[in-house]
Amino acid sequence: MSPSEPTSATPVRTLEQRLDALRRANDIRSRRARLKKDLKRGHKKIDEILAEPPEFIKTAKVVDVLLAVPNCGKVKSTKVLNHCRISPNKTVGGLSERQRRELVTFFRP
């Protein structure tokens, strides 16, 4: 391979494909923000979200979702994750059934 050849294996995308990906990413971000506001206001319940997460929240980190819950700051969310043996880098969609069940049980009234 010569020095002038690109070393990246990034696929070439058309402008339309890039714009479509940007639209989808913006949609996901806005839906997540709306869900977090609803959690903060008490309009949505965290146990219901974790039990059956909507598609747009599955790639979010669990800790970020927990921080949107009223009275659940950094310290409490870290304790909850430790108690349920969940990595702080784990996404909602990446939770095992055991982890999901423990989180739901923890937050269920």
PDB file as gemmi writes it, atoms N, CA and C in Angstrom:
CRYST1    1.000    1.000    1.000  90.00  90.00  90.00 P 1                      
ATOM      1  N   MET A   1       0.849  -1.162   0.000  1.00  0.00           N  
ATOM      2  CA  MET A   1       0.000   0.000   0.000  1.00  0.00           C  
ATOM      3  C   MET A   1       0.903   1.236   0.000  1.00  0.00           C  
ATOM      4  N   SER A   2       0.633   2.141  -0.901  1.00  0.00           N  
ATOM      5  CA  SER A   2       1.452   3.345  -0.986  1.00  0.00           C  
ATOM      6  C   SER A   2       0.930   4.393  -0.008  1.00  0.00           C  
ATOM      7  N   PRO A   3       1.767   5.359   0.374  1.00  0.00           N  
ATOM      8  CA  PRO A   3       1.357   6.386   1.346  1.00  0.00           C  
ATOM      9  C   PRO A   3       0.189   7.231   0.871  1.00  0.00           C  
ATOM     10  N   SER A   4      -0.058   7.312  -0.420  1.00  0.00           N  
ATOM     11  CA  SER A   4      -1.143   8.159  -0.909  1.00  0.00           C  
ATOM     12  C   SER A   4      -2.500   7.451  -0.894  1.00  0.00           C  
ATOM     13  N   GLU A   5      -2.501   6.135  -0.686  1.00  0.00           N  
ATOM     14  CA  GLU A   5      -3.768   5.403  -0.653  1.00  0.00           C  
ATOM     15  C   GLU A   5      -4.445   5.593   0.702  1.00  0.00           C  
ATOM     16  N   PRO A   6      -5.769   5.773   0.678  1.00  0.00           N  
ATOM     17  CA  PRO A   6      -6.479   5.932   1.945  1.00  0.00           C  
ATOM     18  C   PRO A   6      -6.460   4.628   2.748  1.00  0.00           C  
ATOM     19  N   THR A   7      -6.319   4.727   4.046  1.00  0.00           N  
ATOM     20  CA  THR A   7      -6.288   3.542   4.898  1.00  0.00           C  
ATOM     21  C   THR A   7      -7.630   3.295   5.568  1.00  0.00           C  
ATOM     22  N   SER A   8      -8.558   4.189   5.409  1.00  0.00           N  
ATOM     23  CA  SER A   8      -9.857   4.065   6.040  1.00  0.00           C  
ATOM     24  C   SER A   8     -10.753   3.106   5.261  1.00  0.00           C  
ATOM     25  N   ALA A   9     -11.518   2.315   6.020  1.00  0.00           N  
ATOM     26  CA  ALA A   9     -12.463   1.400   5.399  1.00  0.00           C  
ATOM     27  C   ALA A   9     -13.881   1.973   5.463  1.00  0.00           C  
ATOM     28  N   THR A  10     -13.989   3.263   5.630  1.00  0.00           N  
ATOM     29  CA  THR A  10     -15.292   3.914   5.717  1.00  0.00           C  
ATOM     30  C   THR A  10     -15.985   3.841   4.365  1.00  0.00           C  
ATOM     31  N   PRO A  11     -17.226   3.361   4.366  1.00  0.00           N  
ATOM     32  CA  PRO A  11     -17.932   3.276   3.090  1.00  0.00           C  
ATOM     33  C   PRO A  11     -18.253   4.675   2.545  1.00  0.00           C  
ATOM     34  N   VAL A  12     -18.255   4.776   1.248  1.00  0.00           N  
ATOM     35  CA  VAL A  12     -18.587   6.044   0.602  1.00  0.00           C  
ATOM     36  C   VAL A  12     -20.108   6.160   0.581  1.00  0.00           C  
ATOM     37  N   ARG A  13     -20.602   7.301   1.058  1.00  0.00           N  
ATOM     38  CA  ARG A  13     -22.048   7.518   1.096  1.00  0.00           C  
ATOM     39  C   ARG A  13     -22.389   8.739   0.263  1.00  0.00           C  
ATOM     40  N   THR A  14     -23.542   8.685  -0.330  1.00  0.00           N  
ATOM     41  CA  THR A  14     -24.006   9.816  -1.117  1.00  0.00           C  
ATOM     42  C   THR A  14     -24.488  10.912  -0.170  1.00  0.00           C  
ATOM     43  N   LEU A  15     -24.626  12.091  -0.690  1.00  0.00           N  
ATOM     44  CA  LEU A  15     -25.137  13.206   0.096  1.00  0.00           C  
ATOM     45  C   LEU A  15     -26.526  12.866   0.648  1.00  0.00           C  
ATOM     46  N   GLU A  16     -27.346  12.255  -0.174  1.00  0.00           N  
ATOM     47  CA  GLU A  16     -28.703  11.889   0.255  1.00  0.00           C  
ATOM     48  C   GLU A  16     -28.657  10.899   1.425  1.00  0.00           C  
ATOM     49  N   GLN A  17     -27.756   9.929   1.374  1.00  0.00           N  
ATOM     50  CA  GLN A  17     -27.627   8.957   2.459  1.00  0.00           C  
ATOM     51  C   GLN A  17     -27.153   9.633   3.742  1.00  0.00           C  
ATOM     52  N   ARG A  18     -26.214  10.559   3.615  1.00  0.00           N  
ATOM     53  CA  ARG A  18     -25.712  11.269   4.794  1.00  0.00           C  
ATOM     54  C   ARG A  18     -26.803  12.144   5.408  1.00  0.00           C  
ATOM     55  N   LEU A  19     -27.571  12.816   4.561  1.00  0.00           N  
ATOM     56  CA  LEU A  19     -28.658  13.660   5.063  1.00  0.00           C  
ATOM     57  C   LEU A  19     -29.746  12.820   5.731  1.00  0.00           C  
ATOM     58  N   ASP A  20     -30.028  11.658   5.165  1.00  0.00           N  
ATOM     59  CA  ASP A  20     -31.015  10.762   5.758  1.00  0.00           C  
ATOM     60  C   ASP A  20     -30.546  10.286   7.132  1.00  0.00           C  
ATOM     61  N   ALA A  21     -29.276   9.925   7.255  1.00  0.00           N  
ATOM     62  CA  ALA A  21     -28.725   9.493   8.539  1.00  0.00           C  
ATOM     63  C   ALA A  21     -28.781  10.631   9.556  1.00  0.00           C  
ATOM     64  N   LEU A  22     -28.493  11.837   9.118  1.00  0.00           N  
ATOM     65  CA  LEU A  22     -28.552  13.001   9.996  1.00  0.00           C  
ATOM     66  C   LEU A  22     -29.983  13.247  10.471  1.00  0.00           C  
ATOM     67  N   ARG A  23     -30.952  13.119   9.577  1.00  0.00           N  
ATOM     68  CA  ARG A  23     -32.365  13.288   9.952  1.00  0.00           C  
ATOM     69  C   ARG A  23     -32.779  12.260  10.999  1.00  0.00           C  
ATOM     70  N   ARG A  24     -32.385  11.001  10.770  1.00  0.00           N  
ATOM     71  CA  ARG A  24     -32.729   9.941  11.732  1.00  0.00           C  
ATOM     72  C   ARG A  24     -32.084  10.201  13.086  1.00  0.00           C  
ATOM     73  N   ALA A  25     -30.822  10.609  13.091  1.00  0.00           N  
ATOM     74  CA  ALA A  25     -30.115  10.889  14.351  1.00  0.00           C  
ATOM     75  C   ALA A  25     -30.777  12.052  15.092  1.00  0.00           C  
ATOM     76  N   ASN A  26     -31.153  13.086  14.373  1.00  0.00           N  
ATOM     77  CA  ASN A  26     -31.826  14.230  14.999  1.00  0.00           C  
ATOM     78  C   ASN A  26     -33.179  13.826  15.568  1.00  0.00           C  
ATOM     79  N   ASP A  27     -33.899  12.973  14.852  1.00  0.00           N  
ATOM     80  CA  ASP A  27     -35.193  12.485  15.326  1.00  0.00           C  
ATOM     81  C   ASP A  27     -35.020  11.704  16.626  1.00  0.00           C  
ATOM     82  N   ILE A  28     -34.018  10.827  16.665  1.00  0.00           N  
ATOM     83  CA  ILE A  28     -33.763  10.028  17.865  1.00  0.00           C  
ATOM     84  C   ILE A  28     -33.399  10.938  19.033  1.00  0.00           C  
ATOM     85  N   ARG A  29     -32.536  11.926  18.795  1.00  0.00           N  
ATOM     86  CA  ARG A  29     -32.143  12.843  19.867  1.00  0.00           C  
ATOM     87  C   ARG A  29     -33.336  13.621  20.417  1.00  0.00           C  
ATOM     88  N   SER A  30     -34.191  14.096  19.534  1.00  0.00           N  
ATOM     89  CA  SER A  30     -35.342  14.874  20.004  1.00  0.00           C  
ATOM     90  C   SER A  30     -36.347  13.986  20.752  1.00  0.00           C  
ATOM     91  N   ARG A  31     -36.534  12.746  20.294  1.00  0.00           N  
ATOM     92  CA  ARG A  31     -37.445  11.828  20.985  1.00  0.00           C  
ATOM     93  C   ARG A  31     -36.898  11.457  22.364  1.00  0.00           C  
ATOM     94  N   ARG A  32     -35.581  11.263  22.453  1.00  0.00           N  
ATOM     95  CA  ARG A  32     -34.961  10.973  23.752  1.00  0.00           C  
ATOM     96  C   ARG A  32     -35.122  12.162  24.698  1.00  0.00           C  
ATOM     97  N   ALA A  33     -34.899  13.355  24.192  1.00  0.00           N  
ATOM     98  CA  ALA A  33     -35.037  14.554  25.022  1.00  0.00           C  
ATOM     99  C   ALA A  33     -36.467  14.677  25.542  1.00  0.00           C  
ATOM    100  N   ARG A  34     -37.437  14.412  24.687  1.00  0.00           N  
ATOM    101  CA  ARG A  34     -38.847  14.475  25.086  1.00  0.00           C  
ATOM    102  C   ARG A  34     -39.143  13.435  26.171  1.00  0.00           C  
ATOM    103  N   LEU A  35     -38.605  12.218  25.991  1.00  0.00           N  
ATOM    104  CA  LEU A  35     -38.820  11.169  26.979  1.00  0.00           C  
ATOM    105  C   LEU A  35     -38.189  11.546  28.319  1.00  0.00           C  
ATOM    106  N   LYS A  36     -36.999  12.116  28.293  1.00  0.00           N  
ATOM    107  CA  LYS A  36     -36.336  12.527  29.534  1.00  0.00           C  
ATOM    108  C   LYS A  36     -37.131  13.612  30.252  1.00  0.00           C  
ATOM    109  N   LYS A  37     -37.693  14.550  29.496  1.00  0.00           N  
ATOM    110  CA  LYS A  37     -38.536  15.590  30.109  1.00  0.00           C  
ATOM    111  C   LYS A  37     -39.769  14.958  30.742  1.00  0.00           C  
ATOM    112  N   ASP A  38     -40.377  13.996  30.033  1.00  0.00           N  
ATOM    113  CA  ASP A  38     -41.554  13.317  30.575  1.00  0.00           C  
ATOM    114  C   ASP A  38     -41.211  12.543  31.849  1.00  0.00           C  
ATOM    115  N   LEU A  39     -40.021  11.934  31.895  1.00  0.00           N  
ATOM    116  CA  LEU A  39     -39.578  11.238  33.106  1.00  0.00           C  
ATOM    117  C   LEU A  39     -39.404  12.234  34.249  1.00  0.00           C  
ATOM    118  N   LYS A  40     -38.751  13.354  33.961  1.00  0.00           N  
ATOM    119  CA  LYS A  40     -38.506  14.380  34.988  1.00  0.00           C  
ATOM    120  C   LYS A  40     -39.815  14.912  35.571  1.00  0.00           C  
ATOM    121  N   ARG A  41     -40.806  15.102  34.706  1.00  0.00           N  
ATOM    122  CA  ARG A  41     -42.092  15.659  35.126  1.00  0.00           C  
ATOM    123  C   ARG A  41     -43.015  14.613  35.747  1.00  0.00           C  
ATOM    124  N   GLY A  42     -42.633  13.345  35.658  1.00  0.00           N  
ATOM    125  CA  GLY A  42     -43.471  12.284  36.207  1.00  0.00           C  
ATOM    126  C   GLY A  42     -44.566  11.819  35.272  1.00  0.00           C  
ATOM    127  N   HIS A  43     -44.522  12.219  34.003  1.00  0.00           N  
ATOM    128  CA  HIS A  43     -45.531  11.813  33.027  1.00  0.00           C  
ATOM    129  C   HIS A  43     -45.282  10.391  32.523  1.00  0.00           C  
ATOM    130  N   LYS A  44     -44.040   9.937  32.638  1.00  0.00           N  
ATOM    131  CA  LYS A  44     -43.662   8.565  32.253  1.00  0.00           C  
ATOM    132  C   LYS A  44     -42.990   7.928  33.451  1.00  0.00           C  
ATOM    133  N   LYS A  45     -43.072   6.615  33.534  1.00  0.00           N  
ATOM    134  CA  LYS A  45     -42.464   5.872  34.630  1.00  0.00           C  
ATOM    135  C   LYS A  45     -41.266   5.092  34.111  1.00  0.00           C  
ATOM    136  N   ILE A  46     -40.149   5.186  34.842  1.00  0.00           N  
ATOM    137  CA  ILE A  46     -38.905   4.547  34.418  1.00  0.00           C  
ATOM    138  C   ILE A  46     -39.047   3.028  34.352  1.00  0.00           C  
ATOM    139  N   ASP A  47     -39.799   2.435  35.268  1.00  0.00           N  
ATOM    140  CA  ASP A  47     -39.939   0.977  35.246  1.00  0.00           C  
ATOM    141  C   ASP A  47     -40.643   0.509  33.976  1.00  0.00           C  
ATOM    142  N   GLU A  48     -41.605   1.283  33.487  1.00  0.00           N  
ATOM    143  CA  GLU A  48     -42.304   0.922  32.244  1.00  0.00           C  
ATOM    144  C   GLU A  48     -41.388   1.084  31.030  1.00  0.00           C  
ATOM    145  N   ILE A  49     -40.579   2.142  31.042  1.00  0.00           N  
ATOM    146  CA  ILE A  49     -39.649   2.383  29.935  1.00  0.00           C  
ATOM    147  C   ILE A  49     -38.613   1.268  29.866  1.00  0.00           C  
ATOM    148  N   LEU A  50     -38.075   0.880  31.029  1.00  0.00           N  
ATOM    149  CA  LEU A  50     -37.061  -0.165  31.051  1.00  0.00           C  
ATOM    150  C   LEU A  50     -37.636  -1.535  30.732  1.00  0.00           C  
ATOM    151  N   ALA A  51     -38.878  -1.796  31.146  1.00  0.00           N  
ATOM    152  CA  ALA A  51     -39.502  -3.094  30.888  1.00  0.00           C  
ATOM    153  C   ALA A  51     -39.715  -3.316  29.394  1.00  0.00           C  
ATOM    154  N   GLU A  52     -40.189  -2.294  28.713  1.00  0.00           N  
ATOM    155  CA  GLU A  52     -40.416  -2.383  27.262  1.00  0.00           C  
ATOM    156  C   GLU A  52     -39.916  -1.100  26.616  1.00  0.00           C  
ATOM    157  N   PRO A  53     -38.593  -1.011  26.394  1.00  0.00           N  
ATOM    158  CA  PRO A  53     -38.027   0.236  25.871  1.00  0.00           C  
ATOM    159  C   PRO A  53     -38.410   0.500  24.417  1.00  0.00           C  
ATOM    160  N   PRO A  54     -38.773   1.745  24.110  1.00  0.00           N  
ATOM    161  CA  PRO A  54     -39.018   2.098  22.716  1.00  0.00           C  
ATOM    162  C   PRO A  54     -37.708   1.980  21.925  1.00  0.00           C  
ATOM    163  N   GLU A  55     -37.804   1.776  20.659  1.00  0.00           N  
ATOM    164  CA  GLU A  55     -36.634   1.561  19.796  1.00  0.00           C  
ATOM    165  C   GLU A  55     -35.618   2.695  19.915  1.00  0.00           C  
ATOM    166  N   PHE A  56     -36.086   3.943  19.984  1.00  0.00           N  
ATOM    167  CA  PHE A  56     -35.181   5.094  19.990  1.00  0.00           C  
ATOM    168  C   PHE A  56     -34.360   5.226  21.274  1.00  0.00           C  
ATOM    169  N   ILE A  57     -34.738   4.532  22.330  1.00  0.00           N  
ATOM    170  CA  ILE A  57     -34.002   4.645  23.588  1.00  0.00           C  
ATOM    171  C   ILE A  57     -33.030   3.482  23.784  1.00  0.00           C  
ATOM    172  N   LYS A  58     -33.127   2.466  22.952  1.00  0.00           N  
ATOM    173  CA  LYS A  58     -32.304   1.266  23.130  1.00  0.00           C  
ATOM    174  C   LYS A  58     -30.803   1.528  23.002  1.00  0.00           C  
ATOM    175  N   THR A  59     -30.403   2.537  22.268  1.00  0.00           N  
ATOM    176  CA  THR A  59     -28.972   2.819  22.106  1.00  0.00           C  
ATOM    177  C   THR A  59     -28.464   3.859  23.113  1.00  0.00           C  
ATOM    178  N   ALA A  60     -29.342   4.320  23.994  1.00  0.00           N  
ATOM    179  CA  ALA A  60     -28.935   5.279  25.031  1.00  0.00           C  
ATOM    180  C   ALA A  60     -28.315   4.523  26.206  1.00  0.00           C  
ATOM    181  N   LYS A  61     -27.380   5.159  26.880  1.00  0.00           N  
ATOM    182  CA  LYS A  61     -26.784   4.542  28.059  1.00  0.00           C  
ATOM    183  C   LYS A  61     -27.803   4.545  29.194  1.00  0.00           C  
ATOM    184  N   VAL A  62     -27.825   3.455  29.946  1.00  0.00           N  
ATOM    185  CA  VAL A  62     -28.766   3.320  31.056  1.00  0.00           C  
ATOM    186  C   VAL A  62     -28.579   4.462  32.053  1.00  0.00           C  
ATOM    187  N   VAL A  63     -27.343   4.794  32.347  1.00  0.00           N  
ATOM    188  CA  VAL A  63     -27.077   5.850  33.332  1.00  0.00           C  
ATOM    189  C   VAL A  63     -27.673   7.189  32.888  1.00  0.00           C  
ATOM    190  N   ASP A  64     -27.645   7.487  31.600  1.00  0.00           N  
ATOM    191  CA  ASP A  64     -28.219   8.740  31.106  1.00  0.00           C  
ATOM    192  C   ASP A  64     -29.733   8.770  31.299  1.00  0.00           C  
ATOM    193  N   VAL A  65     -30.369   7.627  31.122  1.00  0.00           N  
ATOM    194  CA  VAL A  65     -31.817   7.553  31.319  1.00  0.00           C  
ATOM    195  C   VAL A  65     -32.144   7.670  32.807  1.00  0.00           C  
ATOM    196  N   LEU A  66     -31.345   7.010  33.655  1.00  0.00           N  
ATOM    197  CA  LEU A  66     -31.582   7.083  35.101  1.00  0.00           C  
ATOM    198  C   LEU A  66     -31.437   8.499  35.628  1.00  0.00           C  
ATOM    199  N   LEU A  67     -30.506   9.263  35.058  1.00  0.00           N  
ATOM    200  CA  LEU A  67     -30.303  10.640  35.514  1.00  0.00           C  
ATOM    201  C   LEU A  67     -31.513  11.534  35.247  1.00  0.00           C  
ATOM    202  N   ALA A  68     -32.399  11.103  34.361  1.00  0.00           N  
ATOM    203  CA  ALA A  68     -33.605  11.884  34.067  1.00  0.00           C  
ATOM    204  C   ALA A  68     -34.721  11.601  35.069  1.00  0.00           C  
ATOM    205  N   VAL A  69     -34.543  10.581  35.902  1.00  0.00           N  
ATOM    206  CA  VAL A  69     -35.558  10.217  36.887  1.00  0.00           C  
ATOM    207  C   VAL A  69     -35.465  11.183  38.078  1.00  0.00           C  
ATOM    208  N   PRO A  70     -36.605  11.695  38.543  1.00  0.00           N  
ATOM    209  CA  PRO A  70     -36.575  12.588  39.702  1.00  0.00           C  
ATOM    210  C   PRO A  70     -35.921  11.897  40.905  1.00  0.00           C  
ATOM    211  N   ASN A  71     -35.122  12.637  41.645  1.00  0.00           N  
ATOM    212  CA  ASN A  71     -34.412  12.148  42.833  1.00  0.00           C  
ATOM    213  C   ASN A  71     -33.405  11.041  42.529  1.00  0.00           C  
ATOM    214  N   CYS A  72     -32.915  10.996  41.315  1.00  0.00           N  
ATOM    215  CA  CYS A  72     -31.902  10.003  40.954  1.00  0.00           C  
ATOM    216  C   CYS A  72     -30.746  10.732  40.273  1.00  0.00           C  
ATOM    217  N   GLY A  73     -29.820  11.193  41.095  1.00  0.00           N  
ATOM    218  CA  GLY A  73     -28.660  11.897  40.564  1.00  0.00           C  
ATOM    219  C   GLY A  73     -27.515  10.930  40.292  1.00  0.00           C  
ATOM    220  N   LYS A  74     -26.319  11.476  40.208  1.00  0.00           N  
ATOM    221  CA  LYS A  74     -25.141  10.654  39.893  1.00  0.00           C  
ATOM    222  C   LYS A  74     -24.875   9.597  40.961  1.00  0.00           C  
ATOM    223  N   VAL A  75     -24.970   9.984  42.217  1.00  0.00           N  
ATOM    224  CA  VAL A  75     -24.663   9.046  43.301  1.00  0.00           C  
ATOM    225  C   VAL A  75     -25.663   7.895  43.329  1.00  0.00           C  
ATOM    226  N   LYS A  76     -26.948   8.219  43.300  1.00  0.00           N  
ATOM    227  CA  LYS A  76     -27.968   7.166  43.365  1.00  0.00           C  
ATOM    228  C   LYS A  76     -27.929   6.281  42.123  1.00  0.00           C  
ATOM    229  N   SER A  77     -27.764   6.879  40.944  1.00  0.00           N  
ATOM    230  CA  SER A  77     -27.737   6.060  39.727  1.00  0.00           C  
ATOM    231  C   SER A  77     -26.526   5.122  39.737  1.00  0.00           C  
ATOM    232  N   THR A  78     -25.391   5.590  40.264  1.00  0.00           N  
ATOM    233  CA  THR A  78     -24.205   4.729  40.375  1.00  0.00           C  
ATOM    234  C   THR A  78     -24.466   3.588  41.353  1.00  0.00           C  
ATOM    235  N   LYS A  79     -25.113   3.882  42.479  1.00  0.00           N  
ATOM    236  CA  LYS A  79     -25.451   2.832  43.446  1.00  0.00           C  
ATOM    237  C   LYS A  79     -26.400   1.803  42.845  1.00  0.00           C  
ATOM    238  N   VAL A  80     -27.385   2.276  42.093  1.00  0.00           N  
ATOM    239  CA  VAL A  80     -28.350   1.368  41.463  1.00  0.00           C  
ATOM    240  C   VAL A  80     -27.631   0.463  40.469  1.00  0.00           C  
ATOM    241  N   LEU A  81     -26.785   1.043  39.628  1.00  0.00           N  
ATOM    242  CA  LEU A  81     -26.055   0.247  38.638  1.00  0.00           C  
ATOM    243  C   LEU A  81     -25.152  -0.778  39.322  1.00  0.00           C  
ATOM    244  N   ASN A  82     -24.470  -0.368  40.395  1.00  0.00           N  
ATOM    245  CA  ASN A  82     -23.610  -1.299  41.134  1.00  0.00           C  
ATOM    246  C   ASN A  82     -24.427  -2.421  41.760  1.00  0.00           C  
ATOM    247  N   HIS A  83     -25.556  -2.060  42.361  1.00  0.00           N  
ATOM    248  CA  HIS A  83     -26.427  -3.042  42.997  1.00  0.00           C  
ATOM    249  C   HIS A  83     -26.918  -4.080  41.978  1.00  0.00           C  
ATOM    250  N   CYS A  84     -27.257  -3.626  40.783  1.00  0.00           N  
ATOM    251  CA  CYS A  84     -27.772  -4.518  39.735  1.00  0.00           C  
ATOM    252  C   CYS A  84     -26.652  -5.121  38.875  1.00  0.00           C  
ATOM    253  N   ARG A  85     -25.406  -4.829  39.229  1.00  0.00           N  
ATOM    254  CA  ARG A  85     -24.227  -5.326  38.501  1.00  0.00           C  
ATOM    255  C   ARG A  85     -24.304  -4.973  37.013  1.00  0.00           C  
ATOM    256  N   ILE A  86     -24.447  -3.672  36.770  1.00  0.00           N  
ATOM    257  CA  ILE A  86     -24.547  -3.156  35.400  1.00  0.00           C  
ATOM    258  C   ILE A  86     -23.415  -2.163  35.173  1.00  0.00           C  
ATOM    259  N   SER A  87     -22.719  -2.315  34.076  1.00  0.00           N  
ATOM    260  CA  SER A  87     -21.638  -1.408  33.711  1.00  0.00           C  
ATOM    261  C   SER A  87     -22.207  -0.021  33.411  1.00  0.00           C  
ATOM    262  N   PRO A  88     -21.494   1.048  33.782  1.00  0.00           N  
ATOM    263  CA  PRO A  88     -21.963   2.397  33.469  1.00  0.00           C  
ATOM    264  C   PRO A  88     -22.019   2.668  31.963  1.00  0.00           C  
ATOM    265  N   ASN A  89     -21.371   1.835  31.172  1.00  0.00           N  
ATOM    266  CA  ASN A  89     -21.380   2.011  29.716  1.00  0.00           C  
ATOM    267  C   ASN A  89     -22.471   1.209  29.023  1.00  0.00           C  
ATOM    268  N   LYS A  90     -23.249   0.460  29.776  1.00  0.00           N  
ATOM    269  CA  LYS A  90     -24.278  -0.417  29.194  1.00  0.00           C  
ATOM    270  C   LYS A  90     -25.414   0.415  28.594  1.00  0.00           C  
ATOM    271  N   THR A  91     -25.890  -0.009  27.431  1.00  0.00           N  
ATOM    272  CA  THR A  91     -27.036   0.662  26.809  1.00  0.00           C  
ATOM    273  C   THR A  91     -28.325  -0.038  27.246  1.00  0.00           C  
ATOM    274  N   VAL A  92     -29.433   0.656  27.096  1.00  0.00           N  
ATOM    275  CA  VAL A  92     -30.731   0.100  27.474  1.00  0.00           C  
ATOM    276  C   VAL A  92     -31.005  -1.176  26.672  1.00  0.00           C  
ATOM    277  N   GLY A  93     -30.696  -1.153  25.390  1.00  0.00           N  
ATOM    278  CA  GLY A  93     -30.927  -2.328  24.552  1.00  0.00           C  
ATOM    279  C   GLY A  93     -29.959  -3.462  24.842  1.00  0.00           C  
ATOM    280  N   GLY A  94     -28.839  -3.169  25.481  1.00  0.00           N  
ATOM    281  CA  GLY A  94     -27.838  -4.181  25.772  1.00  0.00           C  
ATOM    282  C   GLY A  94     -28.015  -4.850  27.124  1.00  0.00           C  
ATOM    283  N   LEU A  95     -29.058  -4.486  27.860  1.00  0.00           N  
ATOM    284  CA  LEU A  95     -29.301  -5.093  29.164  1.00  0.00           C  
ATOM    285  C   LEU A  95     -29.704  -6.553  29.012  1.00  0.00           C  
ATOM    286  N   SER A  96     -29.193  -7.399  29.892  1.00  0.00           N  
ATOM    287  CA  SER A  96     -29.639  -8.797  29.911  1.00  0.00           C  
ATOM    288  C   SER A  96     -31.018  -8.840  30.573  1.00  0.00           C  
ATOM    289  N   GLU A  97     -31.688  -9.956  30.467  1.00  0.00           N  
ATOM    290  CA  GLU A  97     -33.013 -10.076  31.090  1.00  0.00           C  
ATOM    291  C   GLU A  97     -32.910  -9.904  32.607  1.00  0.00           C  
ATOM    292  N   ARG A  98     -31.858 -10.459  33.214  1.00  0.00           N  
ATOM    293  CA  ARG A  98     -31.662 -10.331  34.647  1.00  0.00           C  
ATOM    294  C   ARG A  98     -31.478  -8.868  35.035  1.00  0.00           C  
ATOM    295  N   GLN A  99     -30.603  -8.165  34.307  1.00  0.00           N  
ATOM    296  CA  GLN A  99     -30.344  -6.762  34.605  1.00  0.00           C  
ATOM    297  C   GLN A  99     -31.610  -5.920  34.443  1.00  0.00           C  
ATOM    298  N   ARG A 100     -32.323  -6.167  33.375  1.00  0.00           N  
ATOM    299  CA  ARG A 100     -33.561  -5.417  33.116  1.00  0.00           C  
ATOM    300  C   ARG A 100     -34.567  -5.671  34.242  1.00  0.00           C  
ATOM    301  N   ARG A 101     -34.729  -6.937  34.614  1.00  0.00           N  
ATOM    302  CA  ARG A 101     -35.677  -7.313  35.670  1.00  0.00           C  
ATOM    303  C   ARG A 101     -35.305  -6.656  37.000  1.00  0.00           C  
ATOM    304  N   GLU A 102     -34.004  -6.659  37.349  1.00  0.00           N  
ATOM    305  CA  GLU A 102     -33.570  -6.043  38.603  1.00  0.00           C  
ATOM    306  C   GLU A 102     -33.813  -4.537  38.602  1.00  0.00           C  
ATOM    307  N   LEU A 103     -33.530  -3.874  37.480  1.00  0.00           N  
ATOM    308  CA  LEU A 103     -33.781  -2.430  37.396  1.00  0.00           C  
ATOM    309  C   LEU A 103     -35.259  -2.107  37.511  1.00  0.00           C  
ATOM    310  N   VAL A 104     -36.078  -2.863  36.811  1.00  0.00           N  
ATOM    311  CA  VAL A 104     -37.531  -2.634  36.860  1.00  0.00           C  
ATOM    312  C   VAL A 104     -38.035  -2.836  38.280  1.00  0.00           C  
ATOM    313  N   THR A 105     -37.573  -3.901  38.934  1.00  0.00           N  
ATOM    314  CA  THR A 105     -37.984  -4.178  40.314  1.00  0.00           C  
ATOM    315  C   THR A 105     -37.539  -3.065  41.242  1.00  0.00           C  
ATOM    316  N   PHE A 106     -36.332  -2.556  41.038  1.00  0.00           N  
ATOM    317  CA  PHE A 106     -35.806  -1.489  41.886  1.00  0.00           C  
ATOM    318  C   PHE A 106     -36.668  -0.241  41.808  1.00  0.00           C  
ATOM    319  N   PHE A 107     -37.154   0.101  40.616  1.00  0.00           N  
ATOM    320  CA  PHE A 107     -37.900   1.344  40.432  1.00  0.00           C  
ATOM    321  C   PHE A 107     -39.417   1.178  40.504  1.00  0.00           C  
ATOM    322  N   ARG A 108     -39.901  -0.062  40.514  1.00  0.00           N  
ATOM    323  CA  ARG A 108     -41.344  -0.279  40.571  1.00  0.00           C  
ATOM    324  C   ARG A 108     -41.843   0.069  41.973  1.00  0.00           C  
ATOM    325  N   PRO A 109     -42.920   0.835  42.062  1.00  0.00           N  
ATOM    326  CA  PRO A 109     -43.456   1.240  43.388  1.00  0.00           C  
ATOM    327  C   PRO A 109     -44.039   0.066  44.161  1.00  0.00           C  
TER     328      PRO A 109                                                      
END                                                                             
